[in-house]
Amino acid sequence: MTNIYHATPYDISAAGFYFSTYEDYLEKSASHRNEYGDPVEEYEIQFIDGENCALFSAIGVHQANLKLWFEEFEDLDEDGAVKAIYLAEHLSCTADEVLGHLDDVYLFEGTPLEYAKNYIDDTGLLNEIPEHLRYYFDTEAFARDMVLGGDITQVEIMGRSWIASGN
């Protein structure tokens, strides 16, 4: 699916235009004139339809970073988009900083308790404890302590619950 954007001029004597690629934007903006024949130079860039609207909003796309949006962000898969939204919205990273930290982010979809259970299984945390005593381990308290201790953070991104760790 092709995304559709709109360049809305700050000049109230000019109509905006739709575009779907950076080249399309450059071509249309280069020849864009207001009703008096003057060139239009400044636009608000709006996301109209397509994929990654939440990412577009989180990155705060505008004229100055529009090229970066098309080159680096527009085609991010869902995993990359969720990480980028987390970095931009929850860690206040700029678009350039987001790109530098995408590989540093670990996100787990679920609740703190689900994360704790997964963490225990993946790390073998309880392997040294005899099996008959493992049932006494309080996974809920462990999950709560991970949240309170700042080891993990629960965030909501695109209507789903995520656990961020390692940041």
N, C-alpha and C positions, 0 to 999 in steps of 0.2 A: 504494500500500500504506500502510495506517495503522500507525504505530509504536505499540507497546504498552510501557508503563512500569509499574513497581511502586513504591508508597510503602511502605517497610518501617519501621514505628515503632521508635524506640529504646526505647520502653516495652514490656517483654517480656510485659506482660499484655494486649497488644492485637494483633490480627491486622492485616496490611497489606491494601492494596487495589490493584487494577489501574486504570489510566486511560490515555487516549490523547490528551487535549487538556488545555490549561491550565485551561479552564473546568470540565472533568470533575474534575480534581485539586482545584480550589478547592471545588467542591460537595461532594465526598466528604470532604475533610479538614475542612471546616467542621462537619460533623455526626459526625465519627469519635470514638468513645468506646472506652475500654479495658473490660475485664471488670468493673470496679468502677463504671462509669458516668462516669468522669472524662474530660475532653477530652484527646485525643492531639495534641501540638503539634509534635513533631520527628520527621522522617523521613529515612531514607536513600533517595535516588531511584535506582532501578535501571533500566537499559535491558533490556527483555526480548526484543523482536523488532521487526524492521523495517529501515529504511535509516539510514545514518550512525551506526552503533554506535561506530565508531572515533572519529568526531568528538565524540560524546557523552562518551566516555572522555577524550579529549584536553582538552576544555573543562573537565572536572571538574564536571559538572552536579550541583547540590545545591539545596536549598530556596530559598536566597537568589538564585540565578541561573536558576531554572526558567522564570520568565516570559521572561527574555531568550532562553533556549534556544528556546522556542516561537515567539517573535516574530522572531528573527534567524537562528537556526542550523538548526532542524529541516529546513527546506525548501531548504537550500543545494544547488546542483547539485554534481556531482563535482569540478569544477574549484575551486569555492569551498571545498568541504570539504577538499580536499587542501591548499590554501593556509592554511586555518584550522588544520588539524592541524600543519602546518609551523610556523606562528607560535606555537601553544600548546606543542608538544612540543620544538621545536628552538631557539626563541628565548625560551621561558618567558614568553610574553605572557599576560596575564589575558584573560578573555572580552571585556571592554570594549576592551582594547588590540587584540585580534584584529580586531574590527570596524573600528577606525580604520586598520588597516594592510593590509587585504585587497587593496586596489588597488595597494599598493606592492610586492607580491610577484610575482616572475617565476619560474615553475617550468617546467622542460623535462623531459619524461619521456625517460629514456635514460641513457647512460653519459657520463662526461666526454669521451671521444673523439667520440661522436656529437654532443655539445653543441659541441665545438670545430669540427667539420666544418660544422655548421649556422651557427655564429657566423661562420666564414670566408666561407661563401656569402652570408649575409645582409648582412654589412658590406662585402663586396667587398675584404677585406683584401689579397688577392693580386692585385688588378686592376692595380696599378702595376708588378708584376713581369712581365717578358716570359714568355709562355706556356711556352717551352722550359725556363725555370728554375723554374717553379712546382712541378715534380715533385721538386725537392730540398728543398722546405719540409717539415719534420718536424712533422706534425700531432699525432702522439702526444706528442712533447716539449712542444708548445704546450699540449695538454690537461693534461699533468702539471704544467706551470708554472702554469696557471690554478688548479689545485687547491692546489698548494703555496703560491702567492702569495695565496691567500685570495680570489681573484676569484670563484670558484664553490665550492659545497659540495655534496657528494653525500650524499643522505639516502634512507632507505627509508621509504615511507609506504604503508600498506595493501598491503604485499607487493610494491610496485613501486619501481624505482629512479628518483629524481628529481634534477635538478640545480637548485640555487637560486643565483640571482645577484642582484646589486643590493641586498643587505641589509647 
